Amino acid sequence: MYSSPRKLTTYLPTLCNRSISSESLFSYSSGRFLYNVQARLRERYVTFDISAFAKAVAKHVGHRCVESIVKLREGGFNRVLLATMEDAFRAIIKIPYWISVPKTYATASEVATLAFLRSKKIPVPEVYGWSSATDNPVGVEYIIMEHVVGVGADTRWFNNTKHQKHALVTGIVDIEKKLFSIPFGAIGSLYFRTDLPPQLQAPLYAVGTPDEAGDSQNYCIGPTADYMFWYGQRAKLDLDRGPCKLAISLKYFNGRSSS
């Protein structure tokens, strides 16, 4: 449920003698709701211990102190913050809203999936630290990850040459081909084996699949982290959410949960 700091330090990581406005980090400010406004805002109002967060970020990225933490983006399920260290090093912080589901599973699976993809040379951000529980000093689930520098493809697409467009699309297709060629052993979501009890683990790869890298020692397939299987009252239902061998099993669950 927790990750260890990247490196040991002999100092106490903290804020660099600066105060950070908490309200701007806690509240939703990226749009307007057409109905039930106060309820929607409460669902997205997430408080946490800023000082503890600064210490966690500094430890996980291996720097002395945090210069600033600002809101970067807000989506349907998560808030994204940008932490800047005293030497201008940057890291991304991802925090789920209270309405985000499934609890614990979504964060744990995302971290494991990113680590697995990086091990297969897929270009995804590096995770520096994380917690899939709320009983930590910060008080919320979080992922601290690499700040990737670049521009969105949509900002340059129409100015690119045909050759550049072809190269971009080919690169995306190559990644998809690589992912679809992985012979997973079950249907569900990817997890570190240490994050799930044995009864919720299915083998990472199909029987007979070579595993020279030893991935099966670290990863497994577990319950689906797709929010559609946990949203609203569905989270209270005692149903099998995987892992399973056949896709029809998840369709059966979806039918039962909707009835």
NORDA-V569751 format. One record per pair of residues at least 4 apart in sequence whose C-alpha atoms are under 6 Angstrom apart, sorted by sequence separation. I is the first residue (numbers start at 1). J is the second residue. D is the distance in whole Angstrom. If there is no record, write none. Layout:
I:J:D ; I:J:D
//
This chain:
33:37:5 ; 58:62:6 ; 84:88:6 ; 85:89:5 ; 96:100:6 ; 102:106:6 ; 105:109:6 ; 109:113:6 ; 118:122:5 ; 135:139:6 ; 153:157:6 ; 160:164:6 ; 166:170:6 ; 215:219:6 ; 227:231:6 ; 230:234:5 ; 58:63:5 ; 74:79:5 ; 84:89:6 ; 117:122:5 ; 134:139:5 ; 230:235:4 ; 58:64:6 ; 84:90:5 ; 134:140:4 ; 58:65:6 ; 73:80:5 ; 83:90:6 ; 134:141:5 ; 72:80:6 ; 83:91:5 ; 133:141:5 ; 72:81:5 ; 82:91:6 ; 132:141:5 ; 71:81:4 ; 72:82:6 ; 82:92:5 ; 131:141:5 ; 70:81:6 ; 81:92:6 ; 131:142:5 ; 54:66:6 ; 70:82:5 ; 81:93:5 ; 130:142:5 ; 204:216:6 ; 69:82:6 ; 80:93:6 ; 130:143:4 ; 69:83:4 ; 80:94:5 ; 130:144:6 ; 68:83:6 ; 79:94:6 ; 129:144:5 ; 28:44:6 ; 68:84:5 ; 79:95:5 ; 128:144:5 ; 204:220:4 ; 67:84:6 ; 78:95:5 ; 128:145:5 ; 203:220:5 ; 204:221:5 ; 224:241:6 ; 27:45:5 ; 66:84:6 ; 67:85:5 ; 78:96:4 ; 127:145:4 ; 185:203:5 ; 202:220:6 ; 223:241:5 ; 26:45:5 ; 66:85:4 ; 67:86:5 ; 77:96:6 ; 78:97:6 ; 126:145:6 ; 185:204:5 ; 201:220:6 ; 202:221:5 ; 223:242:4 ; 26:46:5 ; 65:85:6 ; 66:86:6 ; 77:97:6 ; 126:146:5 ; 184:204:6 ; 185:205:4 ; 201:221:6 ; 223:243:5 ; 26:47:5 ; 125:146:5 ; 184:205:4 ; 185:206:4 ; 201:222:5 ; 222:243:5 ; 183:205:6 ; 184:206:5 ; 200:222:6 ; 77:100:5 ; 183:206:6 ; 108:132:6 ; 107:132:5 ; 193:218:6 ; 192:218:6 ; 193:219:5 ; 192:219:5 ; 193:220:6 ; 104:132:5 ; 191:219:6 ; 104:133:6 ; 191:220:6 ; 190:220:6 ; 190:221:5 ; 189:221:6 ; 188:221:6 ; 189:222:5 ; 188:222:6 ; 189:223:6 ; 188:223:5 ; 189:224:5 ; 188:224:4 ; 189:225:6 ; 14:54:6 ; 14:55:5 ; 13:55:5 ; 13:58:5 ; 25:71:6 ; 95:142:5 ; 94:142:6 ; 16:65:5 ; 94:143:5 ; 15:65:5 ; 16:66:6 ; 93:143:6 ; 13:64:5 ; 14:65:5 ; 15:66:5 ; 16:67:5 ; 93:144:5 ; 13:65:5 ; 92:144:6 ; 44:97:5 ; 92:145:5 ; 5:59:6 ; 6:60:5 ; 91:145:6 ; 92:146:6 ; 188:242:6 ; 5:60:4 ; 7:62:6 ; 43:98:6 ; 91:146:5 ; 92:147:5 ; 188:243:5 ; 43:99:6 ; 91:147:5 ; 187:243:6 ; 90:147:6 ; 187:244:5 ; 186:244:6 ; 187:245:6 ; 186:245:5 ; 60:128:6 ; 60:129:5 ; 113:190:6 ; 112:191:5 ; 112:192:6 ; 109:190:5 ; 109:191:5 ; 52:137:6 ; 53:138:5 ; 52:138:5 ; 49:138:5 ; 48:138:6 ; 48:139:5 ; 106:225:5 ; 105:225:6 ; 3:129:5 ; 101:227:6 ; 3:130:6 ; 2:130:6 ; 102:230:6 ; 2:131:5 ; 1:131:6 ; 1:132:5
//
